């Protein structure tokens, strides 16, 4: 046998045979002594291989002598044969299966930011990825949003909404007081002055209607112009005060009305025109003052448009007269419009009040004085034969005359005048004489008279008449202001002070009526008490001035009126009471208050650096946008709330009386400051007669010091009261007024409302409310009358409207007794300037 060596591919043999290459090895040549290992990226899964196979795409072999290829793990891929390793998927790509030949791009709306990802994450709300293969999601820019996961793009905010930050998942509605009409808004524009936005999501700010205004930016409502001011155009930032001579009597006026003739308004901002007082007038519209009537004229009534001339027989000697004075007896005024009455000249007289002329003394009478009420008889033995005599002439020799004679009579033959020249001796008795028992003629004594000759006796002067002389034929009537009560009076008695007689011939004087007086003797009339004074009884000689705590605005009154609650008077003799410093928030706890210290109401002081100290007695919103410092508050009287207007109504700072608070003004655009009136300065009568009252009053309604502060924890009908010292300690009411706010109207969100409205408006008629402690017909769990809900929201075993859910609901409401209506707001008016805080 021939020996030789032979090599065949894939085998090696010596001598008798060749050995097959093991799996993982190969030999492509003949005559080899060994097999080669399969290099990385290839494999041989059989023995005797002449070649190694390349790993298919999607697999790899990373070592020599591989008998198989491993598939690419999820998150990696190989897109060619013979791979030594698989490539990790790049960021933005993924492979979720084994053996992947390529990585897939993340679809729009998803991303992966790492290598070797097996999945892509959806974009979170507020972000988006608009193209495939994103490494990250882009935050939605301000003014846009993406609500859902996996968003491909961001949507622009609609008009009325905004997003101020990047990455918003939703847009916020514009808050009340702001608006935007653009898409994609980053902020809402604050309403300018004169405009407002009342609700969330406003696209535009509305102009304030005529008669209302908004003086602040970001207003949520417009305020009605107060009485005395107006806004003629829409969009007003402020109301204009009515000019002097005009007024606006209601809130929300669009113009001011000129004062009618007879009325005036001296100052700007008048809510009404004042009637011209008696004694003054004006005859033009839009007057700023009333004119005093000139001397000689008067105006008796209020609102006079002209003055009347004093009638003849009367006068007014000073300007501003409300009536004319009748000329007293002995004087006259011939014409209308007289400033003064003229005394009758010598030789004339006027016996009546209000004379328009003087009467000349008739023959036989005279007066040598001015201002004579009645002419005198010429004495016996004298005469006056003409009218207007100022004296009488003596009878010539051989003649006689009786008193009041116009001429003298010659004595007849055989007779001669007596020593008084009043009678001829031996002749018959004359008037003014009487025949005595012995047959002689005697003169009638003073206080009597005889009107005819040959009288056998003289007649006594009747009551109301007098005669101071002898030998008289008549008696004179007592002049006004005088009287006589008996027969035979020689003189008349002057009326005492406090009485009067208006006409001649009075037999008595009348007492001055209450409200009038006469200070002197012989008064013909009584004077009316002036304003600020009174006369309580008849027969007054003077008027008493009104005491402190009272006033009287009318003349001729019998009493002064005590100052009502809310007013005081610290002086005597005043015609009006003074109002407390703020008519809305201040009052007095009793009538007849004598000092401003009796006025009780809220007061807070706040201090801003470089601006000084300000005081408030009622609610106000202050602009803090221009302040760069802190604002300090001091609650001097009562408790106060300080709120940020744009925050929820239930969020506030509470400052108790006497406490202080400092707020950083830089953090807020504005601050709203309001006093706590309810249960501090007034009490809710519907709440156990004021059981919740927590004010600081420590005096009773008479001003007496209490042992403790006023309260009504025992719910007595007298309301808040206290104990005052006496023989024993006695309960005494404090005079605290009843609240109107949150009883007859609802303030704020209505959480404090304690009124008695207990029905809602239905389709046909009102529907009664369901009691809060009941679950039929509507079951509820959170609004039962627990101790918290009773104290905080006024719930109870009743069905009155309340608001125990201020976070969600904005006014008082109730569950209804109708199966078709679960709940509904109650028809309760909102507290505003139309409602006072409390009853005066």
Secondary structure in CASP SS format (residue, H / E / C, confidence):
PFRMAT SS
TARGET T0000
AUTHOR 0000-0000-0000
METHOD secondary structure of the structure
MODEL  1
X C 1.00
X C 1.00
X C 1.00
X C 1.00
X C 1.00
X C 1.00
X C 1.00
X E 1.00
X C 1.00
X C 1.00
X E 1.00
X E 1.00
X E 1.00
X E 1.00
X C 1.00
X C 1.00
X E 1.00
X E 1.00
X E 1.00
X E 1.00
X C 1.00
X C 1.00
X C 1.00
X C 1.00
X E 1.00
X E 1.00
X C 1.00
X C 1.00
X C 1.00
X C 1.00
X C 1.00
X C 1.00
X C 1.00
X C 1.00
X C 1.00
X E 1.00
X E 1.00
X C 1.00
X C 1.00
X C 1.00
X C 1.00
X E 1.00
X E 1.00
X C 1.00
X C 1.00
X C 1.00
X C 1.00
X C 1.00
X C 1.00
X C 1.00
X C 1.00
X C 1.00
X E 1.00
X E 1.00
X C 1.00
X C 1.00
X C 1.00
X C 1.00
X E 1.00
X E 1.00
X C 1.00
X C 1.00
X C 1.00
X C 1.00
X C 1.00
X C 1.00
X C 1.00
X C 1.00
X C 1.00
X E 1.00
X E 1.00
X C 1.00
X C 1.00
X C 1.00
X C 1.00
X E 1.00
X E 1.00
X C 1.00
X C 1.00
X C 1.00
X C 1.00
X C 1.00
X C 1.00
X C 1.00
X C 1.00
X C 1.00
X E 1.00
X E 1.00
X C 1.00
X C 1.00
X C 1.00
X C 1.00
X E 1.00
X E 1.00
X C 1.00
X C 1.00
X C 1.00
X C 1.00
X C 1.00
X C 1.00
X C 1.00
X C 1.00
X C 1.00
X E 1.00
X E 1.00
X C 1.00
X C 1.00
X C 1.00
X C 1.00
X E 1.00
X E 1.00
X C 1.00
X C 1.00
X C 1.00
X C 1.00
X C 1.00
X C 1.00
X C 1.00
X C 1.00
X C 1.00
X E 1.00
X E 1.00
X C 1.00
X C 1.00
X C 1.00
X C 1.00
X E 1.00
X E 1.00
X C 1.00
X C 1.00
X C 1.00
X C 1.00
X C 1.00
X C 1.00
X C 1.00
X C 1.00
X C 1.00
X E 1.00
X E 1.00
X C 1.00
X C 1.00
X C 1.00
X C 1.00
X E 1.00
X E 1.00
X C 1.00
X C 1.00
X C 1.00
X C 1.00
X C 1.00
X C 1.00
X C 1.00
X C 1.00
X C 1.00
X E 1.00
X E 1.00
X C 1.00
X C 1.00
X C 1.00
X C 1.00
X E 1.00
X E 1.00
X C 1.00
X C 1.00
X C 1.00
X C 1.00
X C 1.00
X C 1.00
X C 1.00
X C 1.00
X C 1.00
X E 1.00
X E 1.00
X C 1.00
X C 1.00
X C 1.00
X C 1.00
X E 1.00
X E 1.00
X C 1.00
X C 1.00
X C 1.00
X C 1.00
X C 1.00
X C 1.00
X C 1.00
X C 1.00
X C 1.00
X E 1.00
X E 1.00
X C 1.00
X C 1.00
X C 1.00
X C 1.00
X E 1.00
X E 1.00
X C 1.00
X C 1.00
X C 1.00
X C 1.00
X C 1.00
X C 1.00
X C 1.00
X C 1.00
X C 1.00
X E 1.00
X E 1.00
X C 1.00
X C 1.00
X C 1.00
X C 1.00
X E 1.00
X E 1.00
X C 1.00
X C 1.00
X C 1.00
X C 1.00
X C 1.00
X C 1.00
X C 1.00
X C 1.00
X C 1.00
X E 1.00
X E 1.00
X C 1.00
X C 1.00
X C 1.00
X C 1.00
X E 1.00
X E 1.00
X C 1.00
X C 1.00
X C 1.00
X C 1.00
X C 1.00
X C 1.00
X C 1.00
X C 1.00
X C 1.00
X E 1.00
X E 1.00
X C 1.00
X C 1.00
X C 1.00
X C 1.00
X E 1.00
X E 1.00
X C 1.00
X C 1.00
X C 1.00
X C 1.00
X C 1.00
X C 1.00
X C 1.00
X C 1.00
X C 1.00
X E 1.00
X E 1.00
X C 1.00
X C 1.00
X C 1.00
X C 1.00
X E 1.00
X E 1.00
X C 1.00
X C 1.00
X C 1.00
X C 1.00
X C 1.00
X C 1.00
X C 1.00
X C 1.00
X C 1.00
X E 1.00
X E 1.00
X C 1.00
X C 1.00
X C 1.00
X C 1.00
X E 1.00
X E 1.00
X C 1.00
X C 1.00
X C 1.00
X C 1.00
X C 1.00
X C 1.00
X C 1.00
X C 1.00
X C 1.00
X E 1.00
X E 1.00
X C 1.00
X C 1.00
X C 1.00
X C 1.00
X E 1.00
X E 1.00
X C 1.00
X C 1.00
X C 1.00
X C 1.00
X C 1.00
X C 1.00
X C 1.00
X C 1.00
X C 1.00
X E 1.00
X E 1.00
X C 1.00
X C 1.00
X C 1.00
X C 1.00
X E 1.00
X E 1.00
X C 1.00
X C 1.00
X C 1.00
X C 1.00
X C 1.00
X C 1.00
X C 1.00
X C 1.00
X C 1.00
X E 1.00
X E 1.00
X C 1.00
X C 1.00
X C 1.00
X C 1.00
X E 1.00
X E 1.00
X C 1.00
X C 1.00
X C 1.00
X C 1.00
X C 1.00
X C 1.00
X C 1.00
X C 1.00
X C 1.00
X E 1.00
X E 1.00
X C 1.00
X C 1.00
X C 1.00
X C 1.00
X E 1.00
X E 1.00
X C 1.00
X C 1.00
X C 1.00
X C 1.00
X C 1.00
X C 1.00
X C 1.00
X C 1.00
X C 1.00
X E 1.00
X E 1.00
X C 1.00
X C 1.00
X C 1.00
X C 1.00
X E 1.00
X E 1.00
X C 1.00
X C 1.00
X C 1.00
X C 1.00
X C 1.00
X C 1.00
X C 1.00
X C 1.00
X C 1.00
X E 1.00
X E 1.00
X C 1.00
X C 1.00
X C 1.00
X C 1.00
X E 1.00
X E 1.00
X C 1.00
X C 1.00
X C 1.00
X C 1.00
X C 1.00
X C 1.00
X C 1.00
X C 1.00
X C 1.00
X E 1.00
X E 1.00
X C 1.00
X C 1.00
X C 1.00
X C 1.00
X E 1.00
X E 1.00
X C 1.00
X C 1.00
X C 1.00
X C 1.00
X C 1.00
X C 1.00
X C 1.00
X C 1.00
X E 1.00
X E 1.00
X C 1.00
X C 1.00
X C 1.00
X C 1.00
X C 1.00
X E 1.00
X E 1.00
X C 1.00
X C 1.00
X C 1.00
X C 1.00
X C 1.00
X C 1.00
X E 1.00
X E 1.00
X C 1.00
X C 1.00
X C 1.00
X C 1.00
X C 1.00
X C 1.00
X C 1.00
X E 1.00
X E 1.00
X E 1.00
X C 1.00
X C 1.00
X C 1.00
X C 1.00
X C 1.00
X E 1.00
X E 1.00
X E 1.00
X C 1.00
X C 1.00
X C 1.00
X C 1.00
X E 1.00
X E 1.00
X C 1.00
X C 1.00
X C 1.00
X C 1.00
X C 1.00
X E 1.00
X C 1.00
X C 1.00
X C 1.00
X E 1.00
X E 1.00
X C 1.00
X C 1.00
X C 1.00
X C 1.00
X E 1.00
X E 1.00
X C 1.00
X C 1.00
X C 1.00
X C 1.00
X C 1.00
X C 1.00
X C 1.00
X C 1.00
X C 1.00
X E 1.00
X E 1.00
X C 1.00
X C 1.00
X C 1.00
X C 1.00
X E 1.00
X E 1.00
X C 1.00
X C 1.00
X C 1.00
X C 1.00
X C 1.00
X C 1.00
X C 1.00
X C 1.00
X C 1.00
X E 1.00
X E 1.00
X C 1.00
X C 1.00
X C 1.00
X C 1.00
X E 1.00
X E 1.00
X C 1.00
X C 1.00
X C 1.00
X C 1.00
X C 1.00
X C 1.00
X C 1.00
X C 1.00
X C 1.00
X E 1.00
X E 1.00
X C 1.00
X C 1.00
X C 1.00
X C 1.00
X E 1.00
X E 1.00
X C 1.00
X C 1.00
X C 1.00
X C 1.00
X C 1.00
X C 1.00
X C 1.00
X C 1.00
X C 1.00
X E 1.00
X E 1.00
X C 1.00
X C 1.00
X C 1.00
X C 1.00
X E 1.00
X E 1.00
X C 1.00
X C 1.00
X C 1.00
X C 1.00
X C 1.00
X C 1.00
X C 1.00
X C 1.00
X C 1.00
X E 1.00
X E 1.00
X C 1.00
X C 1.00
X C 1.00
X C 1.00
X E 1.00
X E 1.00
X C 1.00
X C 1.00
X C 1.00
X C 1.00
X C 1.00
X C 1.00
X C 1.00
X C 1.00
X C 1.00
X E 1.00
X E 1.00
X C 1.00
X C 1.00
X C 1.00
X C 1.00
X E 1.00
X E 1.00
X C 1.00
X C 1.00
X C 1.00
X C 1.00
X C 1.00
X C 1.00
X C 1.00
X C 1.00
X C 1.00
X E 1.00
X E 1.00
X C 1.00
X C 1.00
X C 1.00
X C 1.00
X C 1.00
X C 1.00
X C 1.00
X E 1.00
X E 1.00
X C 1.00
X C 1.00
X C 1.00
X C 1.00
X E 1.00
X C 1.00
X C 1.00
X H 1.00
X H 1.00
X H 1.00
X E 1.00
X E 1.00
X C 1.00
X C 1.00
X E 1.00
X E 1.00
X E 1.00
X E 1.00
X E 1.00
X E 1.00
X C 1.00
X C 1.00
X C 1.00
X E 1.00
X E 1.00
X E 1.00
X E 1.00
X E 1.00
X C 1.00
X C 1.00
X C 1.00
X E 1.00
X E 1.00
X E 1.00
X E 1.00
X C 1.00
X C 1.00
X C 1.00
X C 1.00
X C 1.00
X C 1.00
X E 1.00
X E 1.00
X E 1.00
X E 1.00
X E 1.00
X E 1.00
X E 1.00
X E 1.00
X C 1.00
X C 1.00
X E 1.00
X E 1.00
X E 1.00
X E 1.00
X C 1.00
X C 1.00
X C 1.00
X C 1.00
X C 1.00
X C 1.00
X C 1.00
X C 1.00
X C 1.00
X E 1.00
X E 1.00
X E 1.00
X C 1.00
X C 1.00
X C 1.00
X C 1.00
X E 1.00
X E 1.00
X E 1.00
X E 1.00
X E 1.00
X H 1.00
X H 1.00
X H 1.00
X C 1.00
X C 1.00
X E 1.00
X E 1.00
X E 1.00
X E 1.00
X E 1.00
X E 1.00
X C 1.00
X C 1.00
X E 1.00
X C 1.00
X C 1.00
X C 1.00
X E 1.00
X E 1.00
X C 1.00
X C 1.00
X C 1.00
X C 1.00
X C 1.00
X C 1.00
X C 1.00
X C 1.00
X C 1.00
X C 1.00
X C 1.00
X C 1.00
X C 1.00
X C 1.00
X C 1.00
X E 1.00
X C 1.00
X C 1.00
X C 1.00
X C 1.00
X C 1.00
X E 1.00
X E 1.00
X C 1.00
X C 1.00
X C 1.00
X C 1.00
X E 1.00
X C 1.00
X C 1.00
X C 1.00
X C 1.00
X C 1.00
X C 1.00
X C 1.00
X C 1.00
X C 1.00
X E 1.00
X E 1.00
X E 1.00
X E 1.00
X C 1.00
X C 1.00
X C 1.00
X C 1.00
X C 1.00
X E 1.00
X E 1.00
X E 1.00
X E 1.00
X C 1.00
X C 1.00
X C 1.00
X E 1.00
X E 1.00
X E 1.00
X C 1.00
X E 1.00
X C 1.00
X C 1.00
X C 1.00
X E 1.00
X E 1.00
X C 1.00
X C 1.00
X C 1.00
X C 1.00
X C 1.00
X C 1.00
X C 1.00
X C 1.00
X C 1.00
X C 1.00
X C 1.00
X C 1.00
X E 1.00
X E 1.00
X C 1.00
X C 1.00
X C 1.00
X C 1.00
X C 1.00
X C 1.00
X E 1.00
X E 1.00
X E 1.00
X C 1.00
X C 1.00
X C 1.00
X C 1.00
X C 1.00
X C 1.00
X C 1.00
X C 1.00
X C 1.00
X C 1.00
X C 1.00
X C 1.00
X C 1.00
X C 1.00
X C 1.00
X C 1.00
X C 1.00
X H 1.00
X H 1.00
X H 1.00
X H 1.00
X H 1.00
X H 1.00
X H 1.00
X C 1.00
X C 1.00
X C 1.00
X C 1.00
X C 1.00
X C 1.00
X C 1.00
X C 1.00
X E 1.00
X C 1.00
X C 1.00
X C 1.00
X C 1.00
X C 1.00
X C 1.00
X C 1.00
X C 1.00
X C 1.00
X C 1.00
X E 1.00
X E 1.00
X E 1.00
X E 1.00
X C 1.00
X C 1.00
X C 1.00
X C 1.00
X C 1.00
X C 1.00
X E 1.00
X E 1.00
X E 1.00
X C 1.00
X C 1.00
X C 1.00
X C 1.00
X E 1.00
X C 1.00
X C 1.00
X C 1.00
X C 1.00
X C 1.00
X C 1.00
X C 1.00
X E 1.00
X C 1.00
X C 1.00
END
